[in-house]
Amino acid sequence: MFGLFKRRSDQPSFMGGVWLRWANAFGRVQRRLADRLTKWTSRYSTRTLKVALIAICVLAGAVYLNIALNAFTGKIGGRQTIDNVSIPAHVIIRDSLPAASFLPKSQQQVSSIRRFNHYMDSLQSSPNGKLLYDSIMRARPGLHDSARMIESLIEGPE
C-alpha cells in the first residue's frame, strides 16, 4: 500500500541520559502521529493526494508571493502618515535657554539646596528617617533627583 508518512528505521544516537529519554519520547509521539496520518490518508487514492498537495503548494505560494510583492511595492494597507514629534512643555532644551535661567541666583539658595540634599541623604541612615524619606518620595517623586541635578549643575563639570 502507498504509505505517505514513512518511518526511519536507522537513527544514529549521539545523546545520552535525560536527553535520550526526551528524544525517545518525542520519537514515540512522532511514530504515533505518523501512524494516524498514514491511516487517515490510506482511504484516499494517490491521485487525490497529489492533487491536494499541489493545491496546497499553489495556495501557499500565492500567499507568500503576495506578501513578498506587497513588501516591495508598499501598498499593503492605507496610506501611512508621519506626524511631527511634539516636545512636552516641561522639557528643558539647553540650547534654547538663556544662560542657565533655572539655576539659583543667590548664595542663600545654593546653600539651601545643598542642605536639602544632605538632609535627604541623611534620612536614609535610620529606620524612622527611611519612613520619612519614603513618604517624601511618594508625595514628590522627582524632588530629590531635581535637587541633585541642580546641585551638580551649580558645581559644574570638574
N, C-alpha and C positions, 0 to 999 in steps of 0.2 A: 504494500500500500504506500501511497505517496505520503511521506512524513515531512511536513513543512518545518517543524521545530525539532531539530535533532540534538542529541546529547553528545558531548565529547567524552570519549572513554579514557583517554590518556591525558592526565593533567599533572604536570610536574609540580611538586610541592617544595616551596622554599621557605615556608613559615613553620613556626613551632609554638607550642604552648597554647596560650589563650587565643592567639590569632588564628591558629589552626582550627580550634573549635569553632570560632566565629565563621571562618571560611567554610567549614564543613556544614554548619547550619545554614549558611547562605546558599551553598550548593544544593542542599536538600530542598529549600524553598524554590530555587530555580528549576530543579527537576520536576517538582510537583506542578509548578506553573506551566512548564513545557508540556507535561503530560496532559494537563487540562486543555491547553491551546491546541495540541495535536488532536485530542478527542473532539474538540469543538469544530475544528476545520476539516476533519475527516469526512463529514457529511457533504462537503462542497466539492465540486469537480475541480480539476487542475485548471481548466479554462476559466472558471468563475473566480478562483483565487488570483489568477494572473490579471484578469480584468480589474478586480478590486485593488490589487497592488498598483497597477498603472493609474487607476483613477485617483488613489490617494497620493501618489507621487506627482501627478499633474496638478492636483488641488494645492498641495504643499508648495510646489514650485511656483504656482501662480501667486500665492500669498507672499512668498519670500521675494519674488520678483517685484511685486507691487511695493513692498516695504523698501527694497533697495532703490527703486526708481523714485519713490517719494522722498527718500533721503537726499538724493542728488538734486531733484527739482525744487524741493522745499514747499510743495503745495499740499501738505498734509491736512492742516486744519484751516481755521480762519487766519486772517492777517494778524501778524504779531506786531505789537506796538512797543516802543521803547519810551518809558516815562522818565522824566527828569528826576534826579535824586534830590530830595529836599533835605536841608540841614536843619535839625531841631534848633529852636531858639536858645536853648541853654548851653549849646556847644560853643566853646571859645576857640576861635581861629586866631592863632598867634600873629599871622601876617596882617590881619585886619585891625588888630588892637593898637591903639596909641600907647607906646612905651609902657607896658605893664600897668594899665589903669586899675587893675583889680588888686594890686599889692597894697599893703598898709602904708600910710604916708608918715605916720609919726613913730617915734621910738617906743612910745607907750603901747601902741597897737601891736608892734612886733614883740615886745616882752609879754604882752597878754597872750598872744598866740603860742609863744614858747612855753609859758606857764601852763596853758591848757593842754598842750601836748605832753608835757611832763606829768601833769595830773592824770591824764588818761592812761599813760603808760604805767604809772604807779598803782592805779586801781586794780590792775591785773595781778598784783602780787599777793593779795589777801582774798579769802573766800567772800567776805562781805563786799569788798571792793569789786570782785568779779561780778557779783549780782548787780551792783550799781552800773558797772561798765556795760553789762548785757542789756540792762533796761535802757541805757542811753543809746546803745547801738540799735535797739528795736525802735526807739522813738525817732532817732535821727541817723539813719543808716550810713550816710556818706560824710557825716560831720568830721569824724576823726581823720579820714582819708584826705578830705579837703584841707584840713588844718596842717597835716603833714606836707601836702603838696605846696601849700603857700609858704611854709617854713623852708622847704627845700628851694623854692624859687627865690626867697629872700637871701638865703645863704649863697646861692648861685653855684655854678659849676666850679668845683675845687679840684 
